[in-house]
């Protein structure tokens, strides 16, 4: 668990040049992933980024690309705490699980702050 992090952070899970999933690392260290593959789905990893990469990381060819920070490979799964971060606020989810602003699946990364 990341006790230093106070808010959610966005990322993309990338295998070589293909984005496999969009994700959120929550303030308690849990990770939610929305898969962008043909059989779409959403999964949650209570044990965080390390558990996600242990299961879906394929050597050094799968990386986490943080939306507000450095690109991290499987070998350096801990975020760089010395770099300043930018807060990104997500629109609230509607009761049907979609973005309350644009209607796309939530979490929506296209509406912005």
C-alpha positions in Angstrom: 0.0 0.0 0.0 1.2 3.5 -0.8 0.6 5.5 2.3 2.2 8.7 0.8 -0.2 9.0 -2.1 -3.2 11.2 -1.2 -5.3 10.9 -4.5 -5.9 8.7 -7.5 -3.4 8.6 -10.4 -4.2 7.6 -14.0 -2.1 5.3 -16.2 -2.0 3.2 -19.4 -0.8 -0.4 -19.5 1.2 -0.7 -22.7 2.7 -3.8 -24.3 5.4 -2.8 -26.7 3.4 -0.2 -28.8 -0.1 -1.3 -28.0 -2.2 0.2 -25.1 -3.9 -2.8 -23.4 -5.7 -1.0 -20.7 -6.5 2.3 -18.9 -6.2 2.3 -15.2 -6.4 4.2 -11.9 -4.2 3.7 -8.9 -6.4 4.7 -6.0 -5.1 6.6 -2.9 -5.1 3.3 -0.9 -2.8 1.6 -3.4 -5.5 -0.5 -5.1 -5.7 -0.5 -8.9 -8.7 -0.6 -11.2 -8.1 -1.5 -14.9 -10.4 -1.1 -17.9 -9.2 -3.4 -20.6 -9.1 -2.1 -24.2 -8.8 -5.5 -25.9 -11.5 -7.3 -27.9 -13.0 -8.9 -24.8 -13.3 -5.8 -22.8 -13.7 -5.9 -19.0 -12.9 -4.1 -15.8 -10.8 -5.6 -13.0 -9.6 -4.5 -9.6 -6.3 -5.4 -7.9 -6.4 -4.7 -4.2 -2.6 -5.5 -3.9 -1.9 -2.7 -6.4 0.5 -2.2 -9.3 2.9 -5.0 -8.4 0.0 -7.6 -8.4 -1.2 -6.3 -11.8 2.3 -6.5 -13.3 3.0 -9.9 -11.7 -0.1 -11.3 -13.5 -0.2 -9.4 -16.8 3.4 -8.1 -17.2 5.3 -10.0 -19.9 8.9 -9.4 -19.0 10.2 -5.9 -19.9 7.8 -5.5 -22.8 4.8 -4.4 -20.6 5.1 -0.9 -19.0 2.9 1.4 -17.0 2.7 4.9 -18.5 1.6 7.3 -15.8 -0.5 10.1 -17.1 1.2 12.7 -14.8 4.6 11.1 -14.2 7.4 9.0 -15.6 7.1 5.8 -17.7 7.9 2.9 -15.4 8.9 -0.6 -16.5 8.2 -3.7 -14.6 11.6 -3.5 -13.0 10.9 -0.1 -11.5 7.3 -0.4 -10.5 7.5 2.2 -7.7 6.7 5.8 -8.8 9.3 8.5 -8.5 8.3 10.5 -5.4 10.7 13.3 -6.1 8.9 14.5 -9.2 6.0 16.9 -8.7 2.6 15.6 -9.7 -0.4 17.3 -11.2 -3.9 16.6 -9.8 -6.4 15.3 -12.3 -10.0 15.3 -11.2 -12.2 12.7 -12.9 -15.9 13.5 -13.6 -18.2 11.6 -11.3 -19.6 8.3 -12.5 -23.3 8.2 -13.3 -25.4 5.4 -11.7 -25.1 3.4 -15.0 -21.3 3.3 -14.7 -20.7 6.0 -17.4 -19.1 9.4 -17.3 -21.6 12.0 -16.1 -20.3 14.5 -18.6 -19.9 12.7 -21.9 -21.6 9.3 -21.4 -18.5 7.2 -22.1 -17.5 4.3 -19.8 -16.1 5.4 -16.5 -13.4 6.2 -15.6 -13.4 8.7 -18.5 -10.0 10.1 -19.5 -11.3 12.3 -22.3 -13.3 14.9 -20.4 -10.4 16.4 -18.5 -10.6 18.7 -15.5 
